[in-house]
Amino acid sequence: MSAPLYQLKAELFKTLGHPARIRVLELLSEREYAVAEMVPHVSIEPAHLSQQLAVLRRANLVVTRKEGSTVYYSLTSPQVADLLSTARDILSRVLASQAELLADLRAAQEGEPPRNGPT
């Protein structure tokens, strides 16, 4: 019997759980890249980048094509870019609400009434 869907989803999110892999996927959301083109954008050593690309390849999130001695990477599906965009939207809302809470806490320390409280 195959793994339950929630287990497969957990594996996907585990694969996404590394900042360098997220950065690579963000880059590939724009266009295909050769490894050498990605290095300056991800700020890790080429050998480490290759390891992270291998993880993404095994998870079927990226595919390769070879042109001469250059290997180009691209996303397997535009839905990967959609997932990253959705994550960005969720984080923006979370951070915005945290910023509001922080502003309310600072105002309370200074003796001002909360912005959303009674006037």
N, C-alpha and C positions, 0 to 999 in steps of 0.2 A: 504494500500500500504506500502511496506517495505521501510526502510530508504535508501537513495541513497548511492552508494558505497563510495563516498568521505566522507560522514558523518561517515560511519562505520570505514573507515581508520583513520579519526580524533580521534575516540574513542579508536582505537588500540594504536595510538601514545600517547594519553593522559594516557592510562594505562602504557605505557612504560616511562612516564615522571617522574619517581622517581628513584634516584640513587640506592636505596636498591633493587628495583625490577630489575633494569638492572643488578646489581651484581649477584642477585639470578639466573637470566636467563643465565648469563655468566657461572656460576658454573654448572648449569644443562646442559649446552652445552657440558660439558666434560663427565658427567655421572649422574646417579641418586644420590640423597643425602637424608639423614634423616635430619630433622630439626636441631637436636643437632649438626650434622656435619657442617651445614652451618653457625651457629652462629659465630664461630671465624673468618670466611671469610668475613662476611658482617658488622661486627662491630656495630651491633644494639642489643638491648635487645631481648630476645626470644619472648616476647609478641608482640613487634613491628614487628618482623620477621613473626610471625604467621599472623598478620594483612596483611602484604604485600603479603604473600603467598595466603591468601584468595582472595585478589584482582586479582592476577594472575590466580587463579583457576576459579573465576567467569568469567574472560575474555577468558577462555578455552585455556590458554597458557601453563598451567601445569596440570598434572594429579597426582593422589596419588595412592599408593598401601600400604596396611597395612600388616605388618609381626609381629605378636604378638602385643606388645604395641607400636611398632615403625612405624611411617608413613614415607614413602619414596616418594619423589617428583621427577618427570621427565618432560621433555618437551613433549607437545602433538605432536610436529612435528619437524623434523630436520630443517625445513624452518625458525623456530624461531632463531636457531643458525646462519643460513645463513643471516638473517636480521641484527643480531648483528654484524656479520663479515663485511657486506656491510657498516654498519654505521661506523665501525672502519676504513675501507678503506677511506670513504668520509672524516672523521675527520682528518685522517693522511694527506690527500692531502691539506685540508684547512689549517691545522697547518703548513705544510711545506711552503705553499705560504705566510702565515703570517710571518714565520721566515725569509723568503727571503726579504719581505717588511721591516721588522724590521732591518735587516742587511743593506739594502739600506739606510734607514733613519739614522742609526748610522753613516754610511760612509759619508753621506751628511753633517751631523753635524761636522764631522772631516775634511771636505773639500775635500774628495775623490770623484771622479766621480762615478755615479751609475754603478753597474756591468753590467747591461743590456743596458746601455745608450751608446751614441756616445763616441768614444775614441779619 
